[in-house]
Amino acid sequence: MATVSSGTYVDDAGRRRVLLAGPRSFCAGVERAIEIVERALESRGAPVYVRKQIVHNVSVVDDLASRGAVFVDELDEVPDDATVVFSAHGVSPAVREEAVRRGLDVIDGTCPLVAKVHAEARRFAARGDTVVLVGHAGHEEVEGTMGEAPGSMVLVETAEEVHALPAADGRGMSYLTQTTLAVDETAEVVSALRERFPLLQDPPSDDICYATTNRQAALKAIVAESDLVLVVGSENSSNSVRLVEMAHRGGARAHLIDRGADIRPEWLEGVRTVGLTAGASAPPALVADVLTRLKSFGPIEVEERRITHEDIHFDLPSAVRGQTQRPADGRPG
């Protein structure tokens, strides 16, 4: 028999279960981007300018800003001869050209998996394709990818938008996807594309990145057992938002939180099992902070459910390779 204590639901031993999804938190591309800014600050001194948020996480951005990083929306906010880092989400060729024209000291923090999609866009457009990009309008990654071949690319977000495209056999058409989409929803859009354009060409490999896929699969492994799902991540983090949406589709109540202090006591009323994960741009220390906050509402029993181990590591750009690189799992927290 479960008991009620302080308005919350616990087991007979007075513990609430927390299912910790794994993998969670930082991916290799995020680790690399943050380390690029850290090394630029060490080697060049503050300020180091960063176009857009280096990764979509409030905690990461605030920490780097406190150490001398200056985040700007566009290059016209960067002084001449300054160092500027491009964010992990990538930029369009127009932005790169402006940086060269201005003589800025550029360090490229683009995730290599995003850069792969850019290369595919250029290659498909060069062979004369109309390229359909599946992604979210306004997202920085989408803006950068679309900028590779603006005259040859069409953006769609949903299967309904696919049905609105002019019918054709798909000859001379190909598709790409944003790297941080929901796997299941993207499959629906791609299915609609193939139905409408039978000769549509696929990308050489899946564009949704390994980290996004793994975090969604890890959440899927715990969502059915969870009364409440907490996703650590910021509102502008596409992969984190997709995790919340996925939890909702799985029948669980879910909230996106930046830190433990965001948890409201009323969320835990009637909750016996909490599923906990974190988007790929959320620091591991924030997961620990959430566990500490959950403990403040009563004892918890943490059970990790890890579906796979990630050992991917991306080299740093030559501009900041002066010191020995940290190991892939070397970031504290």
C-alpha positions as CSV (number, residue, x, y, z in Angstrom):
1,M,0.0,0.0,0.0
2,A,1.4,3.4,-1.0
3,T,1.2,6.3,1.5
4,V,0.6,10.0,1.1
5,S,3.2,12.3,2.7
6,S,3.2,16.1,2.4
7,G,0.8,15.9,-0.6
8,T,3.0,13.5,-2.6
9,Y,2.8,9.8,-3.5
10,V,5.5,7.5,-2.3
11,D,6.0,3.7,-1.8
12,D,5.7,1.8,1.4
13,A,9.3,2.6,2.3
14,G,8.6,6.3,1.8
15,R,10.6,6.5,-1.4
16,R,9.7,7.9,-4.8
17,R,11.3,6.1,-7.7
18,V,13.3,8.1,-10.3
19,L,14.1,6.4,-13.6
20,L,17.1,8.0,-15.1
21,A,17.3,7.7,-18.8
22,G,20.7,7.0,-20.4
23,P,22.2,8.4,-22.5
24,R,21.4,12.0,-21.5
25,S,22.9,15.4,-21.3
26,F,25.9,16.6,-23.4
27,C,26.7,15.1,-26.8
28,A,30.1,15.2,-28.6
29,G,29.1,18.2,-30.7
30,V,28.1,20.2,-27.6
31,E,31.2,19.2,-25.7
32,R,33.3,20.3,-28.7
33,A,31.5,23.7,-29.1
34,I,31.8,24.6,-25.4
35,E,35.5,23.6,-25.3
36,I,36.1,25.8,-28.4
37,V,34.9,28.9,-26.6
38,E,36.8,28.0,-23.4
39,R,40.0,27.6,-25.3
40,A,39.5,30.7,-27.2
41,L,39.1,32.6,-24.0
42,E,42.2,31.0,-22.6
43,S,44.4,31.7,-25.6
44,R,43.0,35.0,-26.9
45,G,41.6,36.5,-23.7
46,A,38.2,38.2,-23.2
47,P,36.2,39.2,-24.9
48,V,35.5,36.4,-27.4
49,Y,32.4,37.0,-29.4
50,V,30.0,34.2,-30.2
51,R,27.4,34.5,-33.0
52,K,24.1,33.2,-31.5
53,Q,24.2,31.0,-28.4
54,I,27.0,28.5,-28.7
55,V,24.5,25.8,-27.7
56,H,20.9,26.2,-26.7
57,N,21.2,26.1,-22.9
58,V,20.8,29.0,-20.5
59,S,23.2,27.6,-17.9
60,V,26.0,27.1,-20.4
61,V,25.6,30.5,-22.0
62,D,25.5,32.3,-18.6
63,D,28.6,30.4,-17.4
64,L,30.6,31.3,-20.6
65,A,29.3,34.9,-20.5
66,S,30.6,35.2,-16.9
67,R,34.1,34.3,-18.2
68,G,34.2,36.8,-21.0
69,A,32.2,35.4,-23.9
70,V,29.9,37.9,-25.6
71,F,26.9,36.5,-27.4
72,V,25.6,38.5,-30.4
73,D,22.9,37.9,-32.9
74,E,24.7,39.1,-36.0
75,L,28.3,39.9,-37.0
76,D,27.6,43.7,-37.2
77,E,27.7,43.6,-33.4
78,V,31.3,42.3,-33.5
79,P,34.1,44.8,-33.5
80,D,36.7,44.8,-36.3
81,D,39.6,42.4,-35.8
82,A,37.8,40.6,-33.0
83,T,37.6,36.8,-32.5
84,V,34.2,35.3,-33.3
85,V,33.0,31.8,-32.7
86,F,30.3,30.3,-34.9
87,S,27.8,28.3,-32.8
88,A,27.3,24.5,-33.0
89,H,24.2,25.0,-35.2
90,G,26.2,26.3,-38.2
91,V,25.9,29.4,-40.3
92,S,25.1,30.1,-44.0
93,P,27.8,30.9,-46.6
94,A,26.7,34.5,-46.5
95,V,27.7,34.8,-42.8
96,R,31.1,33.2,-43.6
97,E,31.6,35.6,-46.4
98,E,30.8,38.6,-44.3
99,A,33.3,37.4,-41.6
100,V,36.0,37.1,-44.3
101,R,35.2,40.5,-45.7
102,R,35.4,42.0,-42.2
103,G,38.7,40.3,-41.5
104,L,37.4,38.7,-38.3
105,D,39.3,36.0,-36.5
106,V,36.8,33.1,-37.0
107,I,36.7,29.9,-35.1
108,D,34.1,27.5,-36.4
109,G,32.1,25.6,-33.7
110,T,29.7,24.0,-36.1
111,C,28.9,20.4,-35.1
112,P,30.5,18.1,-37.6
113,L,27.1,16.3,-38.0
114,V,25.5,19.6,-39.0
115,A,28.4,20.3,-41.3
116,K,27.7,17.0,-43.0
117,V,24.1,18.1,-43.8
118,H,25.5,21.4,-45.2
119,A,27.8,19.4,-47.5
120,E,24.9,17.2,-48.6
121,A,22.9,20.3,-49.4
122,R,25.7,21.8,-51.5
123,R,26.2,18.5,-53.3
124,F,22.5,17.8,-54.1
125,A,22.0,21.4,-55.3
126,A,25.1,21.2,-57.5
127,R,23.7,18.2,-59.3
128,G,20.6,20.2,-60.0
129,D,18.2,18.8,-57.4
130,T,15.4,20.5,-55.7
131,V,16.2,19.8,-52.1
132,V,13.4,19.4,-49.5
133,L,14.6,20.1,-46.0
134,V,12.6,18.7,-43.2
135,G,13.0,21.0,-40.2
136,H,11.6,23.8,-38.0
137,A,11.3,27.3,-39.5
138,G,13.4,29.9,-37.7
139,H,15.8,27.4,-36.1
140,E,19.4,28.4,-36.5
141,E,20.5,25.1,-37.9
142,V,17.7,25.3,-40.6
143,E,18.7,28.9,-41.5
144,G,22.3,27.9,-42.0
145,T,21.4,24.8,-44.1
146,M,18.9,26.7,-46.2
147,G,21.6,29.3,-46.8
148,E,23.8,26.7,-48.6
149,A,21.5,26.7,-51.6
150,P,18.6,29.1,-51.1
151,G,17.4,28.9,-54.7
152,S,17.2,25.1,-54.7
153,M,15.7,24.3,-51.2
154,V,12.2,24.0,-49.9
155,L,11.4,23.7,-46.2
156,V,8.6,21.5,-44.8
157,E,7.7,20.9,-41.2
158,T,4.8,18.5,-41.4
159,A,3.2,15.8,-43.6
160,E,0.4,18.3,-44.3
161,E,2.9,20.7,-45.8
162,V,4.3,17.9,-48.0
163,H,0.8,17.3,-49.4
164,A,0.6,21.0,-50.3
165,L,3.7,20.8,-52.5
166,P,3.1,20.5,-56.3
167,A,2.8,16.8,-57.3
168,A,5.7,15.3,-59.3
169,D,7.4,12.0,-59.7
170,G,10.4,13.2,-57.7
171,R,12.9,13.1,-60.5
172,G,15.7,15.5,-59.6
173,M,14.5,15.8,-56.0
174,S,16.2,14.8,-52.7
175,Y,15.6,15.5,-49.1
176,L,17.6,16.3,-45.9
177,T,16.6,16.7,-42.3
178,Q,17.5,18.9,-39.4
179,T,19.7,16.9,-37.0
180,T,17.5,17.4,-33.9
181,L,14.0,16.3,-35.0
182,A,11.7,13.7,-33.4
183,V,12.5,10.4,-35.1
184,D,8.9,9.1,-35.2
185,E,7.5,12.4,-36.5
186,T,10.2,12.8,-39.1
187,A,9.5,9.3,-40.4
188,E,5.9,10.3,-41.0
189,V,7.1,13.4,-43.0
190,V,9.6,11.3,-45.0
191,S,6.9,8.7,-45.7
192,A,4.6,11.5,-47.1
193,L,7.5,12.8,-49.2
194,R,8.1,9.3,-50.7
195,E,4.4,8.8,-51.4
196,R,4.1,12.2,-53.2
197,F,7.5,11.9,-55.0
198,P,8.3,8.3,-55.7
199,L,11.7,9.0,-57.3
200,L,12.8,11.1,-54.4
201,Q,16.5,10.6,-53.5
202,D,17.5,9.8,-49.9
203,P,20.5,11.3,-48.1
204,P,23.5,8.9,-47.9
205,S,22.9,8.4,-44.2
206,D,20.3,9.4,-41.6
207,D,20.7,13.2,-40.8
208,I,19.1,13.0,-37.4
209,C,22.1,12.8,-35.2
210,Y,23.1,9.8,-33.0
211,A,22.6,11.9,-29.8
212,T,19.1,12.9,-30.6
213,T,18.2,9.4,-31.6
214,N,19.7,7.8,-28.5
215,R,18.1,10.3,-26.1
216,Q,14.7,9.7,-27.6
217,A,15.1,5.9,-27.5
218,A,16.3,6.1,-23.9
219,L,13.2,8.1,-22.9
220,K,11.0,5.7,-24.8
221,A,12.4,2.9,-22.6
222,I,11.1,4.6,-19.4
223,V,8.1,6.7,-20.4
224,A,5.5,3.9,-20.0
225,E,6.5,3.5,-16.3
226,S,6.6,7.2,-15.5
227,D,3.8,9.2,-14.0
228,L,5.8,12.3,-14.6
229,V,8.7,13.0,-17.0
230,L,11.2,15.9,-16.3
231,V,13.4,16.9,-19.2
232,V,16.3,19.1,-18.3
233,G,16.9,21.6,-21.1
234,S,16.1,25.1,-22.3
235,E,13.1,26.3,-24.2
236,N,15.1,27.0,-27.4
237,S,16.7,23.6,-27.4
238,S,15.0,21.7,-30.3
239,N,16.1,18.2,-29.1
240,S,14.9,18.9,-25.5
241,V,11.5,20.1,-26.7
242,R,11.2,17.0,-28.8
243,L,11.7,14.9,-25.7
244,V,8.9,16.6,-23.9
245,E,6.6,16.2,-26.9
246,M,7.6,12.5,-27.0
247,A,6.7,12.0,-23.4
248,H,3.3,13.6,-23.9
249,R,2.7,11.2,-26.9
250,G,3.7,8.3,-24.6
251,G,0.9,9.3,-22.1
252,A,3.0,10.9,-19.4
253,R,2.8,14.4,-17.9
254,A,6.0,16.1,-18.8
255,H,7.8,19.4,-18.1
256,L,10.8,21.1,-19.6
257,I,13.0,22.6,-16.8
258,D,16.3,24.5,-16.8
259,R,17.2,23.5,-13.2
260,G,15.9,21.8,-10.1
261,A,14.5,25.0,-8.7
262,D,11.9,25.0,-11.6
263,I,10.2,21.9,-10.2
264,R,6.8,22.8,-8.6
265,P,5.7,20.7,-5.6
266,E,2.2,20.3,-7.1
267,W,3.7,18.4,-10.1
268,L,4.6,15.6,-7.7
269,E,1.2,15.1,-6.2
270,G,0.1,11.6,-6.9
271,V,3.4,10.7,-8.6
272,R,5.1,7.5,-7.7
273,T,7.7,7.3,-10.5
274,V,9.5,10.2,-12.1
275,G,11.3,9.7,-15.4
276,L,14.3,12.0,-15.8
277,T,16.4,12.9,-18.8
278,A,18.3,15.8,-20.3
279,G,18.7,17.2,-23.8
280,A,22.0,17.0,-25.5
281,S,22.9,20.7,-24.7
282,A,22.1,20.4,-20.9
283,P,25.1,20.0,-18.5
284,P,25.2,16.8,-16.5
285,A,25.5,18.9,-13.3
286,L,22.0,20.1,-13.9
287,V,20.7,16.5,-13.7
288,A,22.4,16.1,-10.3
289,D,20.8,19.4,-9.3
290,V,17.3,18.1,-10.2
291,L,17.9,14.9,-8.2
292,T,18.9,17.1,-5.2
293,R,15.7,19.0,-5.6
294,L,13.6,15.9,-5.8
295,K,15.2,14.7,-2.6
296,S,14.0,17.8,-0.9
297,F,10.4,16.5,-1.4
298,G,11.2,13.1,0.3
299,P,13.5,10.1,-0.2
300,I,14.1,8.9,-3.7
301,E,15.4,5.7,-5.2
302,V,17.3,6.3,-8.4
303,E,17.4,3.6,-11.1
304,E,19.4,4.2,-14.3
305,R,18.1,2.7,-17.5
306,R,20.9,3.0,-20.1
307,I,20.2,1.7,-23.5
308,T,23.6,2.3,-25.0
309,H,27.0,3.9,-24.3
310,E,28.3,6.8,-26.4
311,D,32.0,7.0,-27.1
312,I,31.9,9.5,-30.1
313,H,34.4,12.3,-29.9
314,F,35.1,15.1,-32.4
315,D,38.5,16.8,-32.9
316,L,38.8,20.5,-32.2
317,P,39.5,22.9,-35.0
318,S,43.2,23.7,-35.5
319,A,42.8,27.3,-34.2
320,V,42.3,26.1,-30.6
321,R,44.3,22.8,-30.6
322,G,47.2,24.2,-28.7
323,Q,46.7,22.1,-25.5
324,T,45.9,18.5,-24.9
325,Q,42.2,17.8,-25.6
326,R,40.0,16.7,-22.7
327,P,38.7,13.1,-23.0
328,A,35.2,12.8,-24.3
329,D,33.8,12.3,-20.8
330,G,36.2,14.7,-19.1
331,R,33.8,17.6,-18.4
332,P,33.0,17.9,-14.7
333,G,29.4,17.3,-13.5
